[in-house]
């Protein structure tokens, strides 16, 4: 179902699409590719929205920095110094996070209005990112397809081609609180991540040194435990890059019984406990589980590559599954 959600200051209309299947209802915006809501039942069959967001377009326009539910790109996470080398040339990006580039720059994918077309059980969002957008090279034809499968799982498939060498690392930036609206801090959720290593960071949240072992540290989520707070870190998934989505994480809310599983083709998972959220939300109200390649990969040749070249077809898939126990 398609409906008008609002109008931007320049008169551009923004539409909302509602997907519904197997008791799950998800709403997607043409602005920013945002997952505006995801309503799922608890163990008693009562449905509630489990992602943070706003009821109006104005909310997203006035609060852009938390990237609520957004499609993030061209490059999710940080690139150190807002610069990276590629094929003997250095590219300068918008620096919108201190000295670094974050989530695609000042006006990344999250602040663009996308073309939307219906597909079986979902919608396909697409746009052309022109050469030089936010400093990134290459004209990139990009799409993100959101579908609900027979179980009600939300599947996001990212696809792209380029006419010149570039880097690409998209993700979805939903904040999950499985207790639903008004349930408070999400740090009591129990989290499991299939990762034996993580990337330590410096004061600007740029990877520092080689990936480190999680054993005997607060980064060990190999067995489910309470999330807590104080995380904005990339976890090196044990499975690495895969052709098909593999389950890598589970988030559980004991109070409601809701369970979120995350499966992906990506090699990394950024855990962000939203300790800096402001009004109308409070710090820790949600947990972001961003499937992606590692931060600053364009400057770290030892990390899995994010380079996309002409003639190659980029594809990444992430699946958010919902259940109860």
N, C-alpha and C positions, 0 to 999 in steps of 0.2 A: 504494500500500500504506500502510495506517495502522497505527501501533503506539504504545503508551504510552511516552513518553520520560522522564517523571518526574512528581513531584507537588510543588506549591508548599507553603510552610509553612502556608497556610490550608486545605490539602486539595484545592485545585483541580488537576485532572489536566491535564497538558500532553502533547499528541500530536505525533508526527512522521509526516510524509507523504513517501513516496519516489516521485519521478518519474524515469522512465528511458526514453530514446529515443535512437536513433542513436549508441549507445556512450557517452552522457552520463548520469550519475546525479546528481540533485539532491535534497537532503533539506530540507524546510521544516518549521519548528516553529509550532505554534499560539501559543506564547509569543513575543510581539514580532514575529511574522511573519518570523522569522529564517531566512535561508538558512544552514543549519547546515553543509552540505557541498556541494561541486560537484566530482564526479570526472570527469576528462576524460583522454583518451589523449595521450601525447607522440608524437614523430615515429616512435618504434619500436613504438607500440601499447601502451605500458605506462600504465595509468591511475593517477592520483594526485589527491588533493584539492587544489584550487587556491584555496580561500578559507580564511581563518583562522577557527577556531571551537573549540568544546569538545565532548567526547564525552558530557558529562553536563549536565543542567539546572542543577545546582549551580554549574558553571563560569560560566554566563551570569548567574546571580543574584549571584554573588560579584564578578563583573567587569563591571558594567553600563556604565561610562563609555566604554570604546572603541566601544560600539555594534556589536559584532561581528555582521555579516550582517543587522542589524536593519532593520525597516520603521520609518522615522523620520517623525514628524509630531506635532502638526499642522504645525509649521513647521520644516523642516530648516534647519540653519545658525543664524546669530545674528540676534537682534533687539536693537538697541542700547538699553541702559538698561532692558530688559524692558518697554518701553512702545511703543505705536503709536497714531496717530490714525485714526479711520474715521468718516466722516459726522458730523463735529463733536464726537465723543466720544473720549476717550483711554482705552485699555484697558491695565491693568497685568497683567503676566505674572509667572510664577515666574522668579526670577533664579537660575539654577543654573550660571552661568559668569562668575564675578566679578560685575560690574554688569549683565550681559546675560542674555538668555534664549537657551538653546541647545537645538536638536533637540526642541522641544515642551515643555520644562520638566522638572520633577522626576520626573514620571511620565507620560511621553509615550506614543506608540503602541508604542514599543519595549519597554515594561514591562507591556503589557496582554495578556490571553489572548483570542484571536480565535475567532470561530465559523468553522469550516472546512467546506466542502462540495466534493465532487469535481466537476470539469467535464471536458470532453474534453481529454485530454492534460495535465491539471493540476489545480489546486485554486483555489478562491476563498475568500479570507479577508474577513470583514466584521465590523463593529461600529458601534455608535452612540456618537459622542463627544458627551456632553451639553453643553448651553449652560453656559459658565463653566468647563469643564475646563481646568485650568492657566491660567485667566484669559481664554481665547479665547471670543469671543461666538458664538452660534448653535449649534443642534443639528445636527450633521453626520452624515449617513449615509454611511459610507465603506467602500470595498472595494478589495482588491488581488488581482488574479488572476495566478497564476504558471502558465505553461505551457511545455512544450518543443515546439518546432516540428520539422518533418521532418528538419532538419539538426542537431538537438540544441541549438539556441539557446534560452536562457532569456528568455522574454518576460514582463515585468511591466506590467500595465495597472492604473492607479489611477483610480477613479471616485468621485464624491461629489456630494451635493446638500446644501443647507443651508436652514434656515427663517428665517435672519436674516443680514445681511451679516457676512462674516468674512474671514479670510485663510487660505490653505492652500498648503502647499509640501512635499509628501512626497518621500522618496527612499529608496533602498536603500543601506545602509552596509556593504557587503561589502568586506573587505580581500583583495586578490588577490596571490597569489604563485604564478606559473605554474610555478615549479620544483618545487612540491610540498612536503610536510612535511620539515623539516630542511635545506632548501636554502639557508637563510640570508637575508641582506639582499637585498631586492628592488630596490635602487637600480640594479642592473646591467641590469634590464629596459629595453627600448627603447620609448619612448612617442612617439606622434604625436597632436596635438590640433588640430582645425581651428578655431583661434581666433587672430584677429589682435590681440585686446585682452584685458586682464585687469583685475580691480578691485584696485588697491592698497589696503592695509589699514593701520590704526593698530596700536598695541601690544596692543589687545584683539581684533584680527582683525576689526574693523568697517571696511567700505569707507570710504576716505578720498579725497574728490575724485572726479573723473570717471574712467571707464575709461581705461587707458593703453595705448599701442601696445606690443606685445611685441618689436618689432624691436630688435635689438642689446641684448637683455636676457636674463637666465636664464629668462625666461618664454616664450621662443620655442620652441614644440614643433611648429611647422608642418611641419618635417621631423623624422623620427624620430631620437631621440637618447636616450642613457641618462637615466633619470629622476633619479638622484642623490637628494638629500635636501633638507630645509628648505622644503617646500611645504605650505601650508594655505590655498590661494587659489582664488578663483573665476575661471574663464576664460569670457570672453564669446564664445560660439560664433558663428561667422560666419553660420550659417544662420538664427539667431533662433528664434522660436517657430514650430513647424510643426504641421500637422494629422496628419502621419504621421511615423514615426520615421525619421530620417536619420542615417547613420553619421557620427560626429564624432570618434572616437578609436580608436587601436589600441595595444595593449600586447603586446610580443613578448619572449619569453625565449629568447635564443640557445642556451642549454645544452640545454633540453628540446625546443625547436622549437614550443612551444605559443604560440598567438596568441589574444588576446582582442580582439574588436571591440565597440564601444559605439555603439549607435544610439539616438536619443531624439527626442521632440517638444519637449524643454525647451530654454531659451535659454542655460543655463549648465552648467558642469561644474566641480565642486570637486575639485581635486587635493590629496590629503592623503597625505603620505609616511610618516605614522605614526611620527614621530621620538620620540614620548613613550610608546610602548608599554612596558609592564612585564611582569613574570613572569605566566604562563609563556612569554611571547613576549619578543622583544628589539626595541629601536627599529629601525624600517625593515624589519621582517619582512614587511610587506604594503603595497600601494598601494591607496588608496580612490579611486574615480572616481565621484563622486556627481552624478548628473544632477538638476538642480533649477533653480528661479529663483534670482536673486541674493540674497546675504545682505542683511538689513536693508531689503528692498524695501518693507515697509509704511511705512518712514520716508523713502523715497527715491522720490518720485513720478515722477522721470525714468527709473527702472528699469521693466522690464516688470512689469505689475501682477500681484499675487497675490490680489487681492480676488475673492471668490466671493459671488454674491448669490442670493437666492431666485429660483427659476425658471430658473437657469442650471445646466448639467450640467458638472461638472469632469471632465476626462479627460486623463491623462498616460500616456505609454508609453515604456518603455525596453527595449532588447533587448541581451542579452549573448551574442555569438556566439563559438563556439570552433572552432578549426581548428589545423593544424600547417603548418610549412614547414621 
